[in-house]
Amino acid sequence: MKTLSPLLFALLITATSTAQTDSLYSANTKKALDLYYKKEYVNSAKAFSHAFALNGGNGTETDRYNAACSWALAGNSDSAFHYLFDAVEKNHYYDYNHITIDEDLISIHADKRWKPLLKQIKENKEKAEANFIKPVVAILDTVYQDDQKPRQGIVELIQKEGMQSAAVQEKLKQMRYYDSINLVKVEKILDEYGWLGFDKVGKTGALTLFLVIQHSPLKVQEKYLPIMREAVKNKQAFAGNLALLEDRVALGEGRKQIYGSQLRTDTLTHKNILLPLEDPENVDKRRAEVGLGPIAEYLKNFGLEWDPRAFKKQQDQTDSKITRLLKGDTD
């Protein structure tokens, strides 16, 4: 075996150590998110903190924000603010619109640290948006909040009260109202400017355009799907968001979805059901290509386990039955 020079040997040790640290960090943040979705907020918060400790106190903006949410839900406001200020000061977090409507953080709104935190976020936002089309950004800020507010907590509400409950129906009424208003605003923007990307309206603005089109009628989705595809090619829109829109349009046109993003809730059992999916056994390859995680992890958030063979078998049986019915064969 060839003898390594001391310098090269040291570099190899450092590279290996860094890879191991990254792997441990990722494993612990993934564990933390899984615990969050199970509503085990204390354990989730501790897993996030452990991940940061393993990574020399460093963390991504998203992980620090999520850690703050878990700590807030666990009733520890000090730790929640610690990670929020880290995200603001070290990662330059500036998503003012999201943080002000995030229900995970309601418990710390009355804390004296909340207003100074928002002030810093506003300052970060102004710096980040210095070269944006500010009148459009202002419109999209309002649209984002109006789109998300009625959707906050609706899944849990359906599971608790049932789809036909007065509380759920009121939420759905609000959603339809704001969706119709938001669509008018967004169509005007899209028809004037085209699909505005990260360089013109920022990540939240680009996300907002997608959300409104995603929540619109099929004809509208079909109209703007091609220009969103082009925006993704130009790296001005999220590929993962486009995947969700592709799935919606496919199902709306009577085809099977491609990425497995779309589910529905059974009105009788209140259980979630994955809608028809093309080539289930290779769905994770397609999801990885657009930056989406494994479908098993995604479905776990909705209380579903993923067995591609069982799903394919059941889907094939359903397809066969539909084919027989279309042919008039009722046997």
DONUMAR-21138 format. One record per atom (N, C-alpha, C): z, x, y. Coordinates in steps of 0.1 Angstrom, whole numbers, padded with zeros to 4 digits, always signed. Layout:
ZXY ...
//
This chain:
+0000+0009-0012 +0000+0000+0000 +0000+0009+0012 -0008+0005+0022 -0010+0013+0034 +0003+0012+0043 +0008+0023+0048 +0020+0023+0056 +0017+0018+0070 +0024+0008+0075 +0022+0003+0088 +0029+0011+0099 +0023+0012+0110 +0030+0019+0121 +0042+0011+0126 +0052+0017+0131 +0064+0009+0136 +0060-0002+0146 +0051+0001+0155 +0047-0009+0165 +0040-0021+0158 +0031-0019+0149 +0024-0029+0142 +0033-0037+0134 +0043-0030+0127 +0053-0037+0119 +0061-0046+0127 +0065-0042+0139 +0073-0050+0148 +0066-0062+0153 +0053-0060+0156 +0045-0072+0160 +0043-0082+0149 +0042-0077+0137 +0041-0087+0125 +0054-0095+0123 +0065-0088+0125 +0078-0094+0123 +0079-0105+0134 +0075-0101+0147 +0076-0111+0158 +0068-0123+0155 +0055-0121+0151 +0046-0132+0149 +0051-0141+0138 +0057-0135+0127 +0062-0143+0116 +0074-0151+0121 +0083-0144+0128 +0094-0151+0133 +0091-0163+0143 +0081-0161+0151 +0076-0171+0160 +0071-0183+0153 +0063-0180+0142 +0057-0191+0134 +0068-0199+0127 +0078-0192+0122 +0089-0199+0115 +0097-0208+0125 +0099-0202+0137 +0106-0210+0148 +0098-0222+0151 +0085-0221+0153 +0076-0232+0157 +0077-0243+0146 +0077-0238+0134 +0077-0248+0122 +0090-0255+0122 +0101-0248+0124 +0114-0255+0124 +0116-0264+0135 +0111-0260+0147 +0111-0269+0159 +0104-0282+0156 +0092-0281+0151 +0083-0292+0148 +0090-0301+0138 +0096-0295+0127 +0102-0303+0117 +0114-0311+0122 +0121-0305+0131 +0133-0312+0136 +0130-0322+0147 +0119-0320+0155 +0115-0331+0164 +0109-0342+0157 +0102-0340+0146 +0096-0350+0138 +0108-0359+0131 +0118-0351+0126 +0129-0358+0120 +0136-0367+0131 +0137-0361+0143 +0144-0369+0154 +0136-0381+0157 +0123-0381+0158 +0115-0393+0160 +0117-0403+0149 +0117-0399+0137 +0118-0408+0125 +0132-0415+0127 +0142-0408+0130 +0156-0414+0132 +0156-0423+0143 +0149-0420+0154 +0148-0429+0166 +0142-0442+0162 +0131-0442+0154 +0124-0455+0150 +0133-0463+0140 +0142-0456+0133 +0152-0463+0125 +0164-0468+0132 +0164-0465+0145 +0175-0469+0154 +0188-0461+0151 +0186-0449+0145 +0198-0440+0143 +0198-0431+0155 +0203-0436+0166 +0201-0428+0179 +0210-0416+0180 +0222-0416+0175 +0231-0405+0175 +0225-0393+0167 +0220-0396+0155 +0214-0386+0147 +0201-0381+0152 +0194-0390+0158 +0181-0386+0164 +0183-0377+0176 +0193-0380+0184 +0196-0371+0196 +0201-0357+0191 +0209-0357+0181 +0214-0344+0176 +0202-0336+0170 +0193-0343+0163 +0182-0336+0158 +0173-0329+0169 +0171-0337+0180 +0164-0331+0191 +0171-0319+0197 +0184-0320+0199 +0192-0309+0204 +0191-0297+0195 +0192-0299+0182 +0191-0288+0172 +0177-0281+0173 +0167-0289+0175 +0153-0284+0177 +0152-0275+0189 +0158-0279+0200 +0158-0271+0212 +0166-0258+0210 +0177-0259+0203 +0186-0247+0201 +0178-0237+0192 +0171-0242+0182 +0163-0233+0174 +0152-0226+0182 +0147-0233+0192 +0136-0228+0200 +0140-0221+0213 +0152-0215+0213 +0157-0208+0224 +0160-0216+0237 +0163-0229+0234 +0165-0238+0245 +0153-0244+0252 +0141-0240+0246 +0128-0245+0251 +0124-0258+0244 +0116-0266+0251 +0111-0278+0245 +0099-0284+0253 +0091-0292+0247 +0080-0298+0254 +0085-0309+0263 +0077-0313+0273 +0080-0324+0282 +0083-0337+0274 +0075-0340+0265 +0076-0352+0257 +0089-0352+0249 +0092-0341+0242 +0104-0340+0234 +0116-0340+0242 +0116-0334+0254 +0128-0335+0262 +0131-0349+0267 +0120-0356+0270 +0121-0370+0275 +0126-0379+0264 +0120-0377+0252 +0124-0385+0240 +0139-0382+0236 +0143-0370+0238 +0157-0366+0235 +0166-0374+0245 +0162-0374+0257 +0170-0381+0268 +0171-0396+0264 +0160-0402+0259 +0161-0416+0255 +0171-0418+0243 +0170-0409+0234 +0179-0411+0222 +0194-0409+0227 +0196-0399+0235 +0210-0397+0240 +0215-0409+0248 +0206-0415+0257 +0210-0427+0265 +0213-0438+0255 +0205-0440+0245 +0207-0451+0236 +0220-0449+0227 +0223-0436+0226 +0235-0433+0218 +0248-0433+0227 +0246-0436+0240 +0257-0438+0249 +0262-0425+0256 +0254-0414+0255 +0258-0402+0261 +0249-0399+0273 +0254-0403+0285 +0246-0402+0297 +0245-0388+0302 +0255-0380+0300 +0254-0366+0304 +0243-0358+0297 +0242-0360+0284 +0231-0353+0277 +0218-0359+0280 +0217-0372+0283 +0205-0379+0287 +0200-0373+0300 +0208-0371+0310 +0204-0365+0322 +0201-0351+0321 +0208-0344+0312 +0205-0329+0310 +0191-0327+0306 +0186-0335+0297 +0172-0334+0292 +0162-0339+0301 +0166-0350+0309 +0156-0355+0319 +0154-0345+0330 +0165-0339+0335 +0164-0329+0345 +0156-0317+0340 +0158-0313+0327 +0150-0302+0322 +0136-0305+0322 +0132-0318+0318 +0118-0322+0318 +0112-0322+0332 +0120-0326+0342 +0115-0326+0356 +0114-0312+0362 +0124-0304+0359 +0125-0291+0366 +0117-0280+0358 +0117-0281+0345 +0110-0270+0337 +0096-0274+0333 +0094-0287+0330 +0081-0292+0326 +0073-0299+0336 +0080-0301+0348 +0073-0308+0360 +0069-0322+0356 +0078-0329+0349 +0075-0343+0345 +0074-0351+0358 +0063-0360+0358 +0061-0368+0370 +0057-0382+0368 +0059-0387+0356 +0055-0401+0353 +0065-0411+0358 +0065-0413+0371 +0074-0422+0377 +0073-0437+0372 +0060-0441+0370 +0058-0454+0366 +0064-0458+0353 +0063-0448+0344 +0069-0451+0330 +0084-0451+0330 +0090-0441+0336 +0104-0439+0335 +0112-0451+0342 +0106-0457+0352 +0112-0468+0359 +0112-0481+0351 +0104-0482+0341 +0104-0494+0333 +0108-0492+0318 +0111-0480+0315 +0115-0477+0301 +0129-0482+0298 +0129-0492+0289 +0141-0499+0285 +0152-0490+0278 +0147-0479+0273 +0156-0470+0266 +0166-0464+0276 +0163-0463+0289 +0171-0456+0299 +0178-0466+0308 +0178-0479+0305 +0185-0489+0314 +0200-0486+0315 +0206-0481+0305 +0220-0478+0305 +0224-0468+0315 +0215-0459+0320 +0219-0449+0329 +0214-0451+0344 +0208-0463+0346 +0203-0466+0359 +0213-0467+0370 +0225-0471+0366 +0236-0472+0376 +0243-0459+0379 +0240-0449+0371 +0246-0436+0373 +0242-0429+0386 +0251-0422+0393 +0248-0416+0406 +0236-0406+0405 +0234-0401+0393 +0223-0391+0391 +0209-0397+0390 +0208-0410+0389 +0195-0416+0386 +0186-0415+0398 +0191-0419+0410 +0183-0418+0422 +0178-0404+0426 +0187-0394+0425 +0182-0380+0427 +0171-0376+0417 +0173-0381+0405 +0163-0378+0394 +0149-0384+0398 +0149-0396+0402 +0137-0403+0406 +0131-0396+0418 +0139-0392+0427 +0134-0385+0439 +0126-0372+0435 +0132-0365+0426 +0125-0352+0421 +0112-0356+0414 +0112-0367+0406 +0100-0371+0399 +0089-0375+0409 +0093-0382+0419 +0083-0386+0430 +0077-0374+0436 +0085-0364+0439 +0080-0351+0445 +0070-0344+0435 +0074-0344+0422 +0065-0338+0413 +0052-0346+0412 +0053-0359+0413 +0041-0368+0413 +0032-0365+0424 +0038-0364+0436 +0030-0361+0448 +0022-0348+0447 +0029-0338+0442 +0022-0325+0440 +0011-0326+0430 +0014-0332+0418 +0004-0333+0408 -0008-0341+0412 -0006-0351+0421 -0017-0360+0425 -0024-0356+0438 -0022-0344+0443 -0027-0340+0456 -0042-0342+0457 -0049-0340+0446 -0064-0340+0447 -0070-0353+0440 -0061-0362+0438 -0066-0375+0431 -0072-0384+0441 -0078-0395+0436 -0083-0406+0445 -0071-0415+0447 -0064-0412+0457 -0050-0419+0459 -0050-0434+0460 -0060-0440+0467 -0060-0455+0467 -0062-0461+0453 -0070-0454+0445 -0072-0459+0431 -0059-0457+0423 -0053-0445+0424 -0041-0442+0417 -0030-0452+0421 -0029-0456+0433 -0019-0466+0438 -0021-0479+0430 -0034-0483+0429 -0037-0496+0422 -0033-0495+0407 -0037-0483+0401 -0034-0482+0387 -0019-0480+0384 -0012-0475+0394 +0003-0475+0392 +0009-0489+0390 +0004-0498+0398 +0009-0512+0397 +0004-0518+0385 -0009-0516+0382 -0015-0522+0369 -0007-0517+0357 -0004-0504+0356 +0004-0499+0345 +0017-0506+0343 +0024-0508+0354 +0037-0514+0352 +0036-0529+0348 +0026-0536+0354 +0023-0550+0351 +0018-0551+0337 +0011-0541+0331 +0007-0542+0318 +0018-0540+0308 +0027-0531+0311 +0037-0527+0301 +0050-0535+0302 +0054-0540+0313 +0067-0547+0314 +0068-0559+0304 +0058-0568+0303 +0060-0579+0294 +0059-0574+0279 +0054-0562+0277 +0052-0557+0263 +0064-0550+0258 +0073-0546+0268 +0085-0539+0264 +0094-0548+0255 +0097-0542+0243 +0106-0549+0234 +0101-0561+0227 +0087-0564+0228 +0082-0576+0222 +0082-0576+0207 +0080-0564+0201 +0080-0563+0186 +0094-0567+0180 +0104-0561+0186 +0118-0564+0182 +0121-0579+0184 +0116-0584+0195 +0119-0599+0198 +0112-0608+0188 +0100-0604+0184 +0093-0612+0174 +0100-0612+0161 +0105-0600+0157 +0113-0598+0145 +0126-0606+0145 +0132-0607+0157 +0145-0613+0158 +0144-0628+0159 +0134-0633+0168 +0133-0647+0172 +0122-0654+0164 +0112-0647+0160 +0100-0654+0154 +0089-0656+0164 +0077-0655+0159 +0065-0656+0168 +0065-0669+0176 +0070-0680+0171 +0069-0693+0178 +0081-0696+0187 +0090-0687+0188 +0102-0689+0196 +0098-0690+0211 +0107-0696+0219 +0104-0698+0233 +0104-0685+0240 +0113-0675+0236 +0113-0662+0242 +0101-0654+0240 +0095-0655+0228 +0083-0647+0225 +0071-0654+0232 +0071-0667+0232 +0060-0674+0238 +0059-0672+0254 +0071-0670+0260 +0072-0667+0274 +0066-0653+0276 +0070-0644+0268 +0065-0630+0269 +0050-0630+0268 +0044-0637+0258 +0030-0638+0256 +0023-0644+0268 +0029-0654+0274 +0024-0661+0286 +0023-0651+0297 +0033-0642+0299 +0033-0632+0310 +0022-0622+0307 +0021-0618+0294 +0011-0608+0291 -0003-0613+0294 -0006-0626+0291 -0019-0631+0293 -0022-0632+0308 -0011-0636+0316 -0013-0637+0330 -0016-0623+0337 -0008-0613+0333 -0010-0600+0339 -0023-0593+0334 -0027-0596+0321 -0039-0590+0316 -0051-0595+0323 -0051-0608+0327 -0062-0614+0334 -0064-0608+0348 -0052-0606+0355 -0052-0600+0369 -0056-0586+0368 -0050-0578+0359 -0053-0564+0357 -0068-0561+0354 -0074-0570+0346 -0088-0568+0342 -0097-0569+0355 -0094-0578+0364 -0102-0579+0376 -0101-0566+0384 -0089-0561+0385 -0087-0548+0393 -0094-0537+0386 -0093-0535+0373 -0098-0524+0366 -0113-0525+0365 -0119-0537+0363 -0133-0538+0362 -0140-0534+0376 -0133-0537+0386 -0138-0533+0400 -0138-0518+0401 -0128-0512+0396 -0127-0497+0397 -0138-0491+0388 -0139-0496+0376 -0149-0490+0366 -0163-0492+0371 -0166-0504+0376 -0180-0507+0381 -0183-0499+0393 -0173-0494+0401 -0176-0486+0413 -0176-0471+0410 -0167-0467+0402 -0166-0452+0400 -0170-0448+0386 -0172-0457+0376 -0173-0452+0362 -0159-0450+0357 -0159-0443+0345 -0146-0441+0338 -0139-0429+0345 -0129-0431+0353 -0122-0420+0360 -0112-0413+0350 -0113-0400+0350 -0105-0392+0341 -0093-0385+0347 -0088-0376+0339 -0076-0369+0343 -0077-0362+0357 -0089-0357+0360 -0091-0349+0372 -0091-0358+0385 -0093-0371+0383 -0094-0381+0394 -0082-0390+0395 -0076-0394+0384 -0065-0403+0384 -0053-0399+0376 -0054-0387+0370 -0043-0382+0362 -0042-0389+0348 -0033-0384+0339 -0032-0389+0326 -0027-0403+0325 -0018-0407+0334 -0013-0421+0334 -0024-0430+0339 -0031-0426+0349 -0042-0434+0354 -0053-0437+0343 -0057-0426+0336 -0067-0427+0326 -0062-0436+0314 -0049-0434+0311 -0043-0442+0301 -0043-0457+0305 -0040-0460+0318 -0040-0473+0323 -0054-0480+0321 -0064-0473+0325 -0078-0479+0323 -0080-0483+0308 -0076-0474+0299 -0077-0477+0285 -0069-0489+0281 -0056-0490+0285 -0048-0501+0281 -0053-0514+0285 -0058-0515+0298 -0064-0528+0303 -0076-0532+0295 -0085-0523+0292 -0097-0526+0284 -0093-0529+0270 -0083-0522+0264 -0078-0525+0251 -0073-0539+0249 -0067-0544+0260 -0061-0557+0260 -0070-0568+0265 -0083-0565+0266 -0093-0575+0272 -0101-0581+0261 -0109-0591+0264 -0117-0598+0254 -0128-0588+0248 -0133-0592+0236 -0142-0583+0229 -0154-0579+0238 -0160-0588+0245 -0172-0585+0253 -0169-0574+0263 -0157-0575+0269 -0154-0565+0279 -0152-0551+0272 -0145-0551+0260 -0143-0539+0252 -0157-0533+0249 -0166-0541+0244 -0179-0536+0241 -0187-0530+0253 -0185-0536+0264 -0191-0532+0277 -0187-0517+0281 -0174-0515+0280 -0169-0502+0285 -0167-0491+0274 -0168-0495+0261 -0167-0485+0250 -0176-0473+0252 -0189-0475+0255 -0198-0463+0256 -0193-0453+0267 -0188-0458+0278 -0185-0449+0289 -0171-0442+0286 -0163-0449+0278 -0150-0442+0274 -0154-0431+0264 -0163-0434+0255 -0168-0423+0246 -0173-0411+0253 -0180-0413+0264 -0185-0402+0272 -0174-0395+0279 -0164-0402+0283 -0152-0396+0290 -0145-0387+0280 -0144-0391+0268 -0137-0383+0257 -0145-0370+0255 -0158-0372+0254 -0167-0360+0252 -0165-0350+0264 -0162-0355+0276 -0160-0346+0287 -0145-0342+0289 -0137-0346+0279 -0123-0343+0280 -0116-0349+0292 -0120-0361+0295 -0114-0369+0306 -0107-0382+0302 -0106-0383+0289 -0098-0394+0283 -0093-0390+0269 -0083-0397+0265 -0076-0393+0252 -0085-0398+0240 -0088-0389+0231 -0095-0392+0219 -0087-0402+0210 -0074-0401+0210 -0066-0410+0202 -0067-0424+0208 -0067-0426+0221 -0069-0439+0227 -0082-0445+0224 -0093-0437+0224 -0106-0442+0221 -0106-0447+0206 -0099-0440+0198 -0098-0444+0184 -0093-0458+0182 -0083-0461+0190 -0077-0475+0190 -0087-0485+0195 -0094-0482+0205 -0104-0491+0210 -0116-0493+0200 -0120-0482+0194 -0130-0483+0183 -0126-0492+0172 -0113-0492+0169 -0108-0501+0158 -0108-0515+0163 -0104-0518+0175 -0103-0531+0180 -0117-0537+0180 -0127-0530+0185 -0141-0534+0186 -0147-0537+0172 -0144-0528+0163 -0149-0529+0149 -0144-0542+0143 -0131-0545+0144 -0125-0557+0138 -0131-0569+0145 -0132-0568+0159 -0137-0580+0166 -0151-0583+0162 -0159-0573+0158 -0173-0575+0154 -0174-0578+0139 -0163-0580+0132 -0163-0584+0118 -0164-0572+0109 -0163-0560+0114 -0163-0548+0106 -0149-0543+0103 -0147-0533+0094 -0134-0528+0091 -0131-0517+0101 -0118-0516+0104 -0114-0505+0114 -0115-0491+0107 -0115-0481+0116 -0118-0467+0111 -0106-0459+0110 -0096-0461+0119 -0085-0452+0120 -0072-0458+0116 -0072-0471+0112 -0060-0478+0107 -0049-0480+0118 -0053-0483+0130 -0044-0484+0141 -0040-0499+0143 -0047-0508+0137 -0045-0522+0141 -0038-0530+0129 -0027-0537+0133 -0019-0545+0124 -0018-0559+0130 -0013-0568+0122 -0010-0581+0127 +0003-0585+0121 +0010-0595+0127 +0023-0600+0122 +0021-0613+0115 +0025-0614+0102 +0023-0627+0095 +0033-0637+0101 +0027-0649+0105 +0035-0659+0113 +0046-0665+0104 +0044-0665+0091 +0053-0671+0082 +0064-0661+0077 +0060-0649+0073 +0070-0639+0068 +0075-0630+0079 +0068-0630+0091 +0072-0621+0102 +0070-0606+0098 +0063-0604+0087 +0061-0590+0083 +0047-0585+0088 +0046-0572+0091 +0034-0566+0096 +0024-0564+0085 +0011-0565+0088 +0001-0563+0078 -0010-0554+0084 -0014-0544+0077 -0025-0535+0081 -0038-0543+0079 -0046-0543+0090 -0059-0550+0089 -0069-0542+0082 -0081-0549+0077 -0091-0542+0069 -0095-0528+0074 -0095-0519+0065 -0097-0504+0068 -0108-0498+0060 -0117-0491+0067 -0128-0484+0060 -0123-0472+0053 -0127-0470+0040 -0124-0457+0033 -0109-0453+0034 -0100-0461+0029 -0086-0458+0031 -0081-0445+0027 -0087-0439+0016 -0083-0427+0010 -0085-0415+0019 -0095-0416+0029 -0098-0405+0038 -0094-0408+0052 -0086-0418+0055 -0082-0422+0068 -0075-0411+0076 -0067-0403+0069 -0059-0392+0076 -0068-0381+0081 -0080-0379+0074 -0089-0369+0079 -0095-0374+0093 -0098-0386+0093 -0104-0392+0105 -0094-0392+0117 -0081-0396+0113 -0071-0396+0123 -0068-0382+0129 -0068-0372+0120 -0065-0359+0125 -0076-0354+0134 -0088-0358+0132 -0099-0354+0141 -0097-0359+0156 -0090-0370+0157 -0088-0375+0171 -0073-0373+0176 -0066-0365+0168 -0052-0362+0173 -0042-0372+0169 -0045-0380+0160 -0035-0390+0155 -0028-0385+0142 -0015-0388+0141 -0007-0383+0130 -0011-0391+0117 -0005-0387+0106 -0008-0393+0093 -0005-0408+0094 -0013-0416+0087 -0011-0431+0087 +0002-0435+0081 +0007-0428+0071 +0020-0431+0065 +0031-0431+0075 +0031-0421+0084 +0042-0420+0094 +0040-0431+0105 +0028-0434+0108 +0025-0445+0118 +0030-0458+0112 +0026-0461+0100 +0030-0474+0094 +0045-0476+0092 +0051-0464+0090 +0066-0464+0088 +0073-0471+0100 +0067-0469+0112 +0073-0475+0124 +0073-0490+0124 +0064-0496+0115 +0063-0510+0114 +0068-0515+0101 +0076-0507+0094 +0083-0511+0082 +0074-0512+0070 +0063-0504+0070 +0053-0505+0059 +0052-0491+0052 +0050-0491+0039 +0048-0479+0031 +0033-0478+0029 +0028-0466+0028 +0013-0464+0027 +0010-0459+0013 +0002-0467+0006 -0003-0463-0008 -0018-0466-0007 -0027-0456-0004 -0041-0458-0002 -0048-0465-0014 -0044-0461-0026 -0051-0467-0038 -0047-0481-0039 -0035-0485-0037 -0030-0499-0038 -0037-0507-0027 -0038-0501-0015 -0044-0509-0004 -0059-0511-0007 -0065-0500-0012 -0080-0502-0015 -0082-0512-0026 -0074-0512-0036 -0075-0521-0047 -0074-0536-0042 -0064-0538-0034 -0061-0551-0028 -0073-0556-0019 -0077-0546-0011 -0088-0549-0002 -0101-0552-0009 -0104-0545-0020 -0116-0547-0028 -0116-0561-0034 -0104-0565-0039 -0102-0578-0044 -0105-0589-0034 -0100-0587-0022 -0102-0596-0011 -0117-0597-0008 -0123-0585-0006 -0137-0585-0003 -0146-0592-0014 -0142-0590-0026 -0149-0597-0037 -0148-0612-0037 -0136-0616-0033 -0133-0631-0033 -0141-0637-0021 -0142-0630-0010 -0149-0635+0002 -0164-0635-0001 -0169-0625-0008 -0183-0625-0012 -0187-0637-0021 -0178-0640-0031 -0180-0651-0040 -0180-0664-0032 -0171-0666-0023 -0170-0678-0015 -0183-0680-0006 -0188-0669-0001 -0200-0670+0008 -0212-0674-0001 -0212-0670-0013 -0223-0673-0022 -0221-0687-0028 -0209-0694-0025 -0207-0707-0030 -0201-0707-0044 -0197-0695-0049 -0190-0694-0062 -0175-0697-0060 -0170-0708-0065 -0156-0711-0063 -0148-0709-0076 -0154-0703-0086 -0147-0700-0098 -0136-0690-0097 
//
